[in-house]
Amino acid sequence: MKIECIKDRIMEAVGRAEKVSGRNPTLPILSGLYLEAKKNELIIRATNLDLGLSTSLSVKVIEEGSVVVPAQILNQFLNSLSKEKTIKINLKGQTLHVATDKTETSIKTLNTEDFPIIPEIKDEESFSLPARDLVLGLKSVLYAAAVGSMKPELSSIYLGYEDDHLIFAATDSFRLAEKKIRTKKTPNFKYVLIPQKNAGEIVRIFDSVDEDISLTIEENQIAFRGGEIYLTSRIIDGVFPDYKQIIPKEATSKVIVLKQDLVSSLKTALIFSDSLNQLHLTISPSEKLFEIESKNNTVGENVYAVEAIIEGDDLTINVNHRYLTDCFQSIPSDTVNLSFSGQTRPIVVTGLEDKTFMYLTMPMNKS
């Protein structure tokens, strides 16, 4: 294998693939990138067995061939180069030589025969959507999924379809996030569950893509195709919780507040919150009062009165600081609406102008 290529292009492709490569001591081959030079392109593959990626770029192929090289070493070397524009790559025996006008390095390679096959899903029945919609939908709910849960469905992102909208949802049983994105096309699947960890990588990989992404599902895999990127992910065989049942039908108290005012008050409250991140909310429409109180026996306490429009019944309720704060990154509106239905019912958070996002968090028990 012998090629010449533009440094910035291969650096971008290797950096993208390195994120997918595995860190498995028992399977060192997963820490490698499979490079294949043929015709006028270089194909780069990476997998951790849960997620697989293939990306390509145009290069000058002097001699065709393939090699597996440690992903982290190659990525770090390419990122250490500054002013170089062109890179020459030449495989000699079991060593890959990478050179520029100013530097030359040799990297020990791995056995190409040990590299796993990345599933190739046929693109016969696919559904496409703009990459920005896919990324937005996943980003809006990703943080609400459980990390390392014994229940796989709670460590996943739900992607479904309802009433001309794609539905992205995630829950760890203590809070839930739902994002709706309108689409003119009807997907050829009812719903899929994408592992939370994989969804995070999908966001990172397609975040800079500005075109349509096609989705294809086959057995236990979902494939994403966009531009020069092909990505496959395992999907979870499970049933996502029927969260519609826990959404309160009516609110007994409502608070309408500027998002930035609420975020600022929560930052102050965090300084004095306890080990459980507990906040005490007081809502009093009769006194036109919305207060956030935090208390830590070793630090002190804080009471913050937030300017807001308040309606309904008086209420005091405890909530987890982090669970309340996390959702504001997904709300584009300047004003948010907090809906309460009693001390034991979920708190519902939405944007005042944008109804495409909904967030629920369960209250904490009094202590």
KEKE-3310 file (N, C-alpha, C; in steps of 0.2 Angstrom, whole numbers, plus 5000, padded with zeros to 4 digits):
npx = (5004:5003:5001:4997:4991:4980:4984:4974:4962:4963:4966:4954:4946:4952:4951:4938:4935:4943:4936:4926:4933:4938:4942:4947:4956:4956:4954:4964:4964:4953:4956:4962:4963:4956:4964:4961:4967:4962:4959:4955:4954:4954:4948:4942:4940:4932:4928:4919:4913:4900:4897:4900:4910:4913:4922:4927:4939:4946:4961:4978:4982:4996:5000:4989:4982:4980:4979:4980:4981:4986:4973:4974:4987:4990:4980:4985:4997:4995:4988:4998:5005:5008:5010:5011:5005:5004:5003:5013:5010:5016:5017:5028:5032:5028:5026:5020:5024:5024:5025:5030:5036:5044:5045:5046:5038:5037:5025:5020:5010:4994:4987:4978:4968:4962:4953:4937:4922:4912:4895:4886:4872:4859:4853:4839:4826:4825:4824:4825:4832:4836:4853:4855:4843:4842:4853:4849:4838:4843:4852:4844:4838:4847:4854:4845:4844:4847:4863:4872:4862:4853:4842:4840:4832:4831:4843:4843:4839:4824:4817:4805:4789:4775:4760:4765:4777:4794:4799:4809:4815:4819:4823:4827:4819:4818:4817:4811:4814:4807:4807:4800:4801:4796:4792:4790:4791:4786:4793:4799:4798:4792:4797:4813:4826:4840:4856:4861:4875:4880:4872:4877:4889:4885:4879:4891:4898:4890:4888:4894:4890:4881:4869:4857:4853:4852:4842:4843:4836:4839:4836:4845:4851:4855:4858:4867:4868:4877:4884:4901:4901:4897:4888:4885:4874:4871:4855:4843:4833:4819:4806:4800:4797:4779:4777:4767:4757:4760:4761:4754:4737:4731:4736:4739:4745:4755:4770:4777:4792:4807:4819:4833:4834:4829:4839:4850:4846:4846:4860:4865:4858:4864:4876:4873:4867:4863:4870:4862:4857:4846:4832:4821:4806:4795:4779:4768:4754:4745:4753:4761:4773:4788:4799:4816:4824:4839:4849:4862:4870:4883:4888:4879:4864:4852:4840:4831:4822:4812:4808:4792:4777:4764:4752:4737:4736:4743:4759:4772:4787:4799:4814:4826:4841:4850:4842:4832:4839:4846:4838:4837:4846:4840:4829:4824:4817:4815:4808:4801:4789:4783:4775:4764:4757:4754:4761:4767:4767:4773:4784:4782:4791:4792:4795:4789:4786:4790:4784:4789:4797:4797:4799:4800:4801:4803:4797:4806:4806:4801:4813)
npy = (4994:5011:5028:5045:5060:5073:5082:5088:5082:5068:5068:5073:5062:5051:5056:5056:5042:5036:5039:5029:5017:5003:5000:4988:4977:4963:4961:4967:4971:4979:4991:4997:5005:5001:5002:5004:5005:5009:5010:5027:5031:5031:5020:5020:5011:5007:4999:4995:4983:4986:4997:5002:5010:5017:5026:5037:5044:5055:5050:5050:5035:5025:5012:4999:4992:4985:4989:4987:4999:5006:5016:5027:5031:5034:5045:5054:5057:5063:5074:5081:5087:5102:5114:5106:5100:5090:5072:5057:5040:5024:5006:4995:4979:4974:4987:5003:5017:5034:5050:5067:5083:5087:5078:5060:5045:5029:5016:5002:4988:4980:4963:4962:4952:4949:4959:4964:4961:4974:4976:4976:4984:4983:4996:4997:4999:5013:5027:5044:5059:5076:5079:5088:5087:5074:5075:5085:5080:5069:5075:5083:5074:5065:5066:5062:5048:5033:5028:5014:5006:4992:4989:4988:4996:5008:5013:5018:5027:5032:5031:5035:5037:5048:5056:5064:5067:5064:5056:5058:5051:5049:5041:5039:5034:5043:5055:5062:5065:5072:5075:5082:5081:5088:5079:5076:5064:5047:5035:5019:5011:5006:5009:5011:5007:5015:5012:5021:5026:5024:5032:5045:5045:5045:5057:5065:5061:5065:5078:5088:5087:5092:5088:5076:5061:5044:5031:5014:4999:4983:4967:4967:4979:4996:5007:5021:5033:5045:5057:5054:5044:5030:5022:5010:5003:4994:4989:4990:4976:4978:4984:5001:5011:5015:5031:5040:5038:5044:5057:5072:5076:5088:5104:5110:5121:5134:5141:5154:5159:5168:5160:5162:5169:5159:5149:5156:5158:5145:5141:5149:5142:5130:5131:5130:5118:5101:5085:5077:5085:5092:5103:5115:5121:5134:5139:5152:5159:5168:5176:5180:5174:5165:5154:5148:5137:5131:5121:5117:5108:5110:5120:5131:5141:5146:5157:5161:5172:5172:5181:5180:5174:5168:5155:5147:5135:5136:5129:5118:5110:5097:5095:5088:5096:5094:5087:5096:5106:5101:5101:5113:5116:5110:5118:5130:5142:5158:5160:5149:5137:5130:5117:5111:5097:5094:5088:5075:5072:5072:5085:5096:5103:5115:5125:5141:5147:5137:5121:5109:5102:5093:5090:5080:5079:5069:5073:5075:5065:5072:5077)
npz = (5000:4995:4996:4993:5001:5006:5021:5030:5026:5028:5042:5047:5044:5050:5064:5066:5064:5075:5086:5087:5087:5097:5115:5120:5130:5129:5116:5106:5092:5090:5093:5083:5066:5051:5036:5019:5003:4987:4969:4968:4981:4999:5011:5027:5041:5057:5072:5087:5090:5094:5088:5071:5059:5043:5032:5019:5008:4995:4987:4981:4974:4974:4975:4978:4993:5010:5028:5046:5058:5074:5081:5090:5090:5077:5075:5085:5080:5067:5072:5078:5068:5060:5050:5038:5023:5014:5015:5015:5014:5017:5016:5022:5023:5039:5044:5045:5036:5038:5031:5029:5022:5032:5043:5048:5052:5059:5061:5070:5064:5064:5063:5048:5045:5057:5059:5063:5053:5047:5048:5033:5028:5017:5006:5003:5008:5014:5026:5025:5032:5037:5042:5052:5059:5064:5073:5081:5087:5094:5103:5111:5120:5125:5137:5147:5147:5155:5162:5160:5165:5172:5165:5149:5140:5147:5145:5133:5118:5112:5096:5086:5077:5075:5071:5059:5064:5070:5084:5097:5112:5129:5145:5162:5172:5182:5177:5161:5144:5129:5112:5097:5080:5065:5050:5033:5027:5029:5040:5038:5049:5065:5078:5085:5097:5102:5108:5122:5123:5110:5103:5108:5101:5088:5087:5088:5077:5066:5068:5061:5048:5034:5026:5020:5029:5027:5035:5038:5043:5049:5055:5070:5069:5065:5051:5046:5033:5026:5015:5014:5024:5033:5045:5057:5070:5084:5089:5102:5108:5115:5125:5126:5139:5142:5142:5140:5149:5161:5160:5166:5165:5168:5175:5191:5196:5189:5183:5174:5167:5164:5155:5157:5169:5178:5176:5181:5194:5198:5197:5208:5218:5218:5224:5238:5239:5245:5248:5240:5230:5232:5230:5236:5232:5232:5228:5227:5222:5227:5235:5225:5223:5219:5224:5227:5236:5244:5254:5265:5277:5281:5274:5272:5268:5255:5249:5235:5226:5212:5198:5191:5182:5190:5193:5199:5212:5229:5232:5239:5235:5232:5222:5212:5209:5198:5189:5186:5180:5169:5157:5151:5141:5130:5127:5116:5118:5125:5136:5149:5154:5169:5175:5187:5196:5209:5224:5223:5209:5192:5187:5174:5161:5148:5133:5131:5118:5110:5107:5104:5112:5127:5145:5159:5176:5191:5207:5223:5238:5253:5265)
capx = (5000:5007:4997:4998:4984:4980:4984:4968:4957:4964:4966:4947:4943:4955:4949:4931:4935:4946:4931:4922:4938:4937:4947:4946:4962:4956:4953:4968:4962:4947:4959:4965:4959:4957:4965:4961:4968:4960:4957:4957:4951:4956:4943:4944:4935:4933:4922:4920:4908:4893:4896:4905:4910:4917:4922:4932:4942:4950:4968:4982:4984:5001:5000:4984:4983:4977:4983:4977:4986:4983:4970:4976:4994:4989:4977:4989:5003:4992:4986:5004:5008:5005:5010:5012:4999:5003:5006:5014:5009:5019:5017:5034:5032:5023:5027:5017:5028:5020:5030:5029:5042:5048:5045:5044:5037:5035:5020:5019:5004:4991:4985:4971:4964:4959:4949:4930:4918:4907:4889:4884:4865:4857:4849:4833:4821:4828:4821:4830:4831:4842:4858:4854:4837:4844:4858:4845:4833:4847:4855:4839:4835:4852:4856:4840:4844:4851:4870:4874:4856:4852:4837:4843:4827:4832:4849:4843:4836:4818:4816:4798:4785:4768:4757:4769:4783:4799:4799:4815:4813:4824:4821:4830:4814:4817:4815:4810:4814:4804:4808:4797:4803:4791:4794:4786:4791:4784:4798:4797:4799:4788:4801:4819:4829:4847:4860:4863:4882:4880:4868:4882:4894:4881:4879:4898:4900:4886:4887:4897:4887:4876:4865:4852:4856:4847:4842:4840:4835:4839:4837:4847:4856:4852:4863:4866:4872:4877:4890:4906:4901:4893:4889:4880:4874:4867:4848:4840:4827:4815:4800:4801:4791:4774:4777:4762:4752:4762:4760:4748:4733:4730:4741:4735:4749:4759:4775:4780:4798:4812:4824:4840:4833:4829:4846:4854:4844:4848:4867:4866:4856:4868:4882:4871:4863:4866:4873:4856:4856:4839:4830:4814:4802:4789:4775:4762:4751:4742:4758:4765:4780:4791:4806:4820:4828:4844:4852:4868:4871:4890:4890:4874:4858:4851:4833:4831:4815:4813:4802:4788:4770:4762:4745:4734:4736:4750:4762:4779:4789:4806:4816:4833:4844:4853:4837:4829:4844:4848:4833:4837:4850:4836:4824:4827:4813:4818:4803:4799:4783:4784:4768:4764:4750:4754:4768:4769:4766:4779:4784:4782:4794:4791:4796:4783:4785:4791:4780:4791:4801:4794:4803:4796:4805:4799:4799:4810:4803:4804:4818)
capy = (5000:5017:5033:5052:5063:5080:5081:5090:5077:5062:5070:5073:5056:5047:5058:5053:5035:5035:5039:5023:5012:5000:5000:4981:4974:4956:4961:4973:4973:4984:4998:4998:5007:4997:5007:5001:5010:5006:5015:5033:5032:5028:5018:5019:5007:5006:4996:4992:4978:4989:5002:5002:5015:5016:5033:5037:5051:5054:5051:5047:5028:5023:5005:4997:4987:4987:4988:4989:5003:5008:5022:5032:5033:5038:5051:5059:5059:5068:5080:5084:5091:5109:5117:5101:5100:5083:5066:5051:5034:5018:5000:4991:4973:4975:4993:5008:5023:5040:5055:5074:5086:5088:5072:5054:5041:5022:5013:4995:4987:4974:4959:4963:4946:4949:4964:4961:4964:4979:4974:4980:4984:4985:5003:4996:5002:5018:5033:5050:5065:5080:5077:5092:5085:5068:5077:5089:5075:5065:5079:5085:5069:5060:5066:5059:5041:5030:5026:5008:5003:4985:4988:4991:5001:5014:5015:5019:5033:5030:5034:5033:5041:5049:5062:5068:5069:5059:5056:5056:5051:5045:5041:5035:5032:5048:5061:5060:5071:5070:5080:5081:5085:5087:5077:5075:5057:5042:5030:5012:5007:5008:5013:5008:5009:5015:5012:5028:5027:5024:5039:5050:5044:5047:5065:5068:5059:5068:5085:5093:5085:5096:5085:5071:5055:5039:5026:5008:4994:4976:4963:4970:4984:5002:5010:5028:5034:5052:5059:5048:5041:5024:5020:5005:5003:4989:4992:4986:4972:4979:4989:5007:5013:5019:5037:5045:5037:5047:5064:5074:5079:5095:5107:5114:5127:5135:5146:5156:5163:5169:5155:5165:5171:5153:5146:5160:5156:5138:5141:5151:5137:5124:5132:5128:5112:5096:5079:5074:5090:5094:5110:5116:5126:5137:5143:5155:5164:5173:5181:5182:5172:5159:5154:5142:5136:5126:5121:5112:5109:5111:5126:5137:5140:5151:5157:5165:5174:5172:5185:5175:5174:5162:5154:5141:5133:5136:5122:5117:5103:5096:5093:5087:5102:5092:5084:5101:5110:5098:5101:5120:5116:5108:5123:5136:5148:5163:5159:5142:5135:5125:5115:5106:5094:5091:5086:5068:5071:5075:5092:5097:5109:5116:5131:5145:5148:5131:5116:5103:5098:5092:5087:5078:5076:5067:5077:5071:5064:5076:5074)
capz = (5000:4995:4994:4995:5002:5009:5028:5034:5025:5032:5049:5049:5043:5056:5070:5066:5065:5081:5091:5086:5089:5104:5120:5123:5131:5126:5108:5104:5085:5090:5094:5076:5060:5045:5030:5012:4997:4980:4964:4970:4987:5005:5015:5034:5045:5064:5076:5094:5090:5096:5083:5066:5055:5037:5029:5013:5005:4989:4988:4976:4976:4970:4976:4982:4998:5016:5034:5052:5062:5080:5080:5094:5088:5070:5076:5089:5075:5062:5075:5080:5062:5060:5043:5033:5019:5011:5018:5011:5018:5013:5020:5021:5028:5045:5047:5041:5036:5037:5030:5026:5020:5038:5048:5045:5057:5057:5066:5070:5062:5067:5057:5045:5045:5063:5060:5062:5047:5048:5044:5027:5027:5010:5007:4999:5011:5019:5027:5026:5036:5037:5048:5058:5063:5068:5078:5086:5091:5099:5108:5115:5125:5126:5144:5151:5147:5161:5160:5163:5168:5171:5160:5142:5137:5150:5143:5126:5115:5108:5090:5083:5072:5077:5068:5055:5068:5072:5091:5101:5119:5134:5152:5167:5177:5187:5172:5154:5139:5122:5106:5091:5074:5059:5044:5027:5025:5034:5041:5037:5055:5070:5082:5087:5103:5100:5115:5124:5122:5103:5101:5109:5095:5082:5087:5087:5070:5061:5070:5056:5042:5032:5021:5022:5032:5026:5040:5036:5049:5047:5061:5076:5067:5061:5048:5044:5028:5024:5012:5014:5031:5034:5052:5060:5077:5087:5092:5108:5108:5121:5125:5129:5144:5140:5146:5140:5154:5167:5159:5170:5160:5170:5180:5197:5197:5183:5183:5168:5170:5159:5156:5160:5176:5181:5176:5186:5201:5200:5198:5215:5223:5218:5229:5244:5239:5249:5244:5236:5226:5234:5230:5239:5228:5235:5223:5230:5217:5231:5237:5219:5225:5217:5228:5226:5243:5245:5261:5266:5285:5282:5270:5273:5264:5251:5246:5229:5224:5205:5196:5187:5182:5194:5192:5202:5219:5232:5232:5240:5232:5232:5216:5211:5205:5191:5185:5183:5176:5162:5151:5148:5135:5124:5126:5112:5120:5130:5142:5150:5158:5173:5176:5193:5198:5216:5227:5221:5202:5189:5185:5167:5158:5141:5131:5130:5111:5106:5110:5101:5117:5134:5150:5165:5181:5197:5213:5228:5244:5258:5270)
cpx = (5004:5002:5000:4991:4985:4979:4977:4962:4957:4964:4959:4944:4945:4952:4942:4931:4938:4941:4927:4927:4937:4943:4946:4953:4962:4956:4957:4966:4957:4950:4962:4960:4961:4958:4965:4962:4966:4957:4959:4955:4954:4950:4945:4939:4937:4927:4924:4915:4901:4892:4901:4904:4915:4916:4927:4934:4946:4957:4972:4985:4990:5002:4994:4986:4979:4981:4979:4982:4982:4980:4972:4982:4993:4986:4981:4995:5000:4990:4992:5007:5004:5005:5010:5005:4998:5006:5007:5014:5011:5020:5023:5034:5026:5023:5024:5022:5024:5025:5027:5036:5047:5049:5043:5044:5036:5031:5020:5012:5001:4989:4978:4966:4960:4953:4942:4927:4913:4900:4887:4876:4863:4852:4843:4827:4823:4823:4826:4828:4837:4847:4857:4848:4839:4849:4854:4841:4837:4849:4850:4837:4841:4854:4851:4840:4848:4858:4871:4868:4856:4846:4839:4839:4828:4838:4849:4839:4830:4818:4810:4795:4778:4766:4762:4776:4787:4799:4805:4813:4818:4822:4825:4826:4813:4815:4814:4811:4811:4805:4804:4799:4799:4795:4789:4785:4789:4790:4795:4798:4794:4792:4808:4822:4837:4851:4862:4870:4883:4877:4873:4887:4891:4881:4886:4900:4897:4885:4889:4894:4881:4872:4861:4856:4850:4848:4839:4841:4835:4841:4839:4852:4852:4858:4861:4871:4872:4884:4895:4906:4895:4894:4883:4880:4869:4860:4846:4834:4823:4809:4801:4795:4786:4773:4771:4757:4754:4762:4754:4744:4731:4735:4737:4739:4754:4764:4778:4786:4803:4818:4831:4839:4832:4835:4850:4853:4847:4856:4869:4864:4860:4874:4880:4867:4867:4868:4868:4854:4848:4837:4823:4811:4796:4785:4768:4759:4748:4747:4762:4772:4782:4798:4809:4825:4833:4847:4857:4870:4879:4892:4885:4868:4857:4843:4833:4824:4816:4807:4799:4781:4768:4754:4743:4735:4743:4752:4770:4781:4796:4808:4824:4836:4846:4847:4833:4833:4845:4844:4834:4841:4846:4830:4826:4823:4816:4814:4801:4793:4784:4777:4768:4757:4750:4761:4771:4769:4772:4778:4786:4785:4794:4793:4790:4781:4786:4788:4783:4795:4797:4798:4799:4802:4801:4801:4802:4805:4806:4808:4819)
cpy = (5006:5022:5040:5056:5070:5079:5082:5085:5071:5063:5070:5066:5051:5049:5056:5046:5033:5035:5033:5017:5009:5001:4993:4978:4966:4955:4967:4975:4978:4991:5000:5001:5003:5002:5003:5006:5006:5011:5022:5035:5028:5026:5017:5016:5007:5003:4994:4986:4980:4994:5001:5007:5014:5023:5033:5044:5050:5055:5049:5040:5026:5015:5003:4992:4989:4986:4990:4993:5005:5015:5028:5035:5037:5044:5056:5061:5064:5074:5084:5088:5097:5112:5112:5101:5093:5078:5060:5045:5028:5012:4996:4985:4974:4982:4998:5015:5029:5046:5061:5076:5087:5083:5066:5049:5034:5019:5006:4993:4981:4969:4960:4958:4946:4954:4962:4965:4968:4977:4979:4979:4987:4992:5002:4999:5007:5024:5039:5056:5070:5079:5081:5090:5079:5070:5081:5085:5071:5069:5082:5081:5065:5060:5063:5052:5039:5028:5019:5005:4995:4983:4992:4996:5007:5017:5016:5025:5030:5034:5031:5038:5042:5056:5066:5070:5063:5061:5054:5056:5047:5046:5037:5033:5038:5055:5058:5066:5068:5076:5078:5085:5083:5084:5075:5068:5053:5037:5023:5007:5010:5012:5008:5011:5009:5016:5019:5030:5028:5030:5045:5050:5046:5054:5068:5067:5064:5076:5090:5091:5089:5094:5079:5065:5050:5034:5020:5003:4987:4972:4967:4976:4990:5005:5017:5030:5042:5054:5053:5044:5035:5022:5015:5005:4997:4992:4987:4982:4973:4983:4995:5008:5017:5026:5041:5044:5042:5055:5067:5078:5086:5098:5111:5120:5128:5141:5148:5161:5163:5164:5157:5166:5164:5149:5150:5158:5149:5137:5143:5145:5131:5125:5129:5121:5106:5090:5076:5079:5093:5101:5110:5122:5128:5141:5145:5160:5169:5178:5183:5180:5165:5159:5147:5142:5130:5126:5115:5113:5111:5118:5132:5136:5146:5151:5163:5166:5175:5176:5180:5177:5168:5161:5148:5141:5134:5129:5123:5110:5103:5093:5092:5092:5100:5090:5090:5106:5108:5100:5108:5120:5114:5113:5129:5143:5152:5162:5152:5142:5129:5123:5110:5104:5091:5089:5079:5067:5074:5082:5093:5103:5109:5123:5135:5145:5141:5125:5109:5099:5098:5088:5086:5076:5075:5071:5072:5070:5069:5073:5079)
cpz = (5000:4992:4996:4996:5006:5017:5031:5032:5028:5039:5051:5049:5049:5062:5071:5068:5072:5087:5092:5088:5096:5109:5124:5124:5128:5119:5106:5097:5085:5091:5088:5071:5054:5039:5024:5007:4991:4976:4966:4976:4993:5009:5022:5038:5052:5067:5083:5095:5091:5091:5078:5061:5049:5034:5024:5011:4999:4990:4982:4977:4971:4970:4980:4988:5005:5022:5040:5056:5068:5079:5083:5092:5082:5071:5080:5084:5070:5066:5078:5074:5062:5053:5037:5029:5015:5015:5014:5016:5014:5018:5017:5026:5033:5048:5042:5042:5034:5037:5028:5024:5026:5043:5045:5052:5055:5063:5065:5068:5065:5061:5054:5045:5052:5064:5058:5056:5050:5044:5038:5026:5020:5011:5003:5002:5017:5020:5028:5029:5036:5043:5054:5062:5067:5074:5084:5090:5096:5105:5113:5121:5128:5134:5149:5151:5153:5158:5164:5167:5167:5166:5154:5139:5140:5148:5135:5124:5110:5102:5086:5079:5075:5074:5065:5059:5070:5080:5094:5108:5123:5141:5156:5173:5182:5183:5165:5150:5132:5118:5100:5085:5068:5053:5039:5025:5031:5034:5040:5043:5060:5075:5083:5093:5102:5107:5116:5122:5114:5100:5102:5103:5089:5081:5085:5080:5065:5062:5065:5049:5040:5025:5024:5024:5030:5032:5037:5042:5046:5053:5067:5075:5064:5058:5046:5039:5026:5021:5011:5020:5030:5041:5054:5067:5079:5090:5097:5107:5114:5120:5129:5134:5141:5144:5146:5146:5161:5166:5162:5164:5162:5175:5185:5198:5191:5185:5177:5170:5164:5160:5159:5167:5180:5181:5181:5193:5203:5201:5205:5220:5223:5223:5236:5244:5243:5245:5239:5231:5226:5234:5233:5235:5231:5230:5227:5226:5221:5233:5231:5220:5222:5220:5227:5232:5242:5252:5262:5273:5286:5279:5272:5269:5260:5249:5241:5227:5216:5202:5190:5187:5185:5194:5196:5209:5222:5233:5235:5238:5231:5225:5216:5206:5198:5186:5182:5178:5169:5156:5148:5142:5129:5123:5122:5115:5125:5137:5143:5154:5162:5176:5182:5194:5204:5218:5225:5213:5199:5187:5178:5165:5151:5139:5130:5123:5107:5110:5107:5106:5124:5138:5156:5170:5188:5203:5218:5234:5249:5263:5276)
residu = (MET:LYS:ILE:GLU:CYS:ILE:LYS:ASP:ARG:ILE:MET:GLU:ALA:VAL:GLY:ARG:ALA:GLU:LYS:VAL:SER:GLY:ARG:ASN:PRO:THR:LEU:PRO:ILE:LEU:SER:GLY:LEU:TYR:LEU:GLU:ALA:LYS:LYS:ASN:GLU:LEU:ILE:ILE:ARG:ALA:THR:ASN:LEU:ASP:LEU:GLY:LEU:SER:THR:SER:LEU:SER:VAL:LYS:VAL:ILE:GLU:GLU:GLY:SER:VAL:VAL:VAL:PRO:ALA:GLN:ILE:LEU:ASN:GLN:PHE:LEU:ASN:SER:LEU:SER:LYS:GLU:LYS:THR:ILE:LYS:ILE:ASN:LEU:LYS:GLY:GLN:THR:LEU:HIS:VAL:ALA:THR:ASP:LYS:THR:GLU:THR:SER:ILE:LYS:THR:LEU:ASN:THR:GLU:ASP:PHE:PRO:ILE:ILE:PRO:GLU:ILE:LYS:ASP:GLU:GLU:SER:PHE:SER:LEU:PRO:ALA:ARG:ASP:LEU:VAL:LEU:GLY:LEU:LYS:SER:VAL:LEU:TYR:ALA:ALA:ALA:VAL:GLY:SER:MET:LYS:PRO:GLU:LEU:SER:SER:ILE:TYR:LEU:GLY:TYR:GLU:ASP:ASP:HIS:LEU:ILE:PHE:ALA:ALA:THR:ASP:SER:PHE:ARG:LEU:ALA:GLU:LYS:LYS:ILE:ARG:THR:LYS:LYS:THR:PRO:ASN:PHE:LYS:TYR:VAL:LEU:ILE:PRO:GLN:LYS:ASN:ALA:GLY:GLU:ILE:VAL:ARG:ILE:PHE:ASP:SER:VAL:ASP:GLU:ASP:ILE:SER:LEU:THR:ILE:GLU:GLU:ASN:GLN:ILE:ALA:PHE:ARG:GLY:GLY:GLU:ILE:TYR:LEU:THR:SER:ARG:ILE:ILE:ASP:GLY:VAL:PHE:PRO:ASP:TYR:LYS:GLN:ILE:ILE:PRO:LYS:GLU:ALA:THR:SER:LYS:VAL:ILE:VAL:LEU:LYS:GLN:ASP:LEU:VAL:SER:SER:LEU:LYS:THR:ALA:LEU:ILE:PHE:SER:ASP:SER:LEU:ASN:GLN:LEU:HIS:LEU:THR:ILE:SER:PRO:SER:GLU:LYS:LEU:PHE:GLU:ILE:GLU:SER:LYS:ASN:ASN:THR:VAL:GLY:GLU:ASN:VAL:TYR:ALA:VAL:GLU:ALA:ILE:ILE:GLU:GLY:ASP:ASP:LEU:THR:ILE:ASN:VAL:ASN:HIS:ARG:TYR:LEU:THR:ASP:CYS:PHE:GLN:SER:ILE:PRO:SER:ASP:THR:VAL:ASN:LEU:SER:PHE:SER:GLY:GLN:THR:ARG:PRO:ILE:VAL:VAL:THR:GLY:LEU:GLU:ASP:LYS:THR:PHE:MET:TYR:LEU:THR:MET:PRO:MET:ASN:LYS:SER)
# end
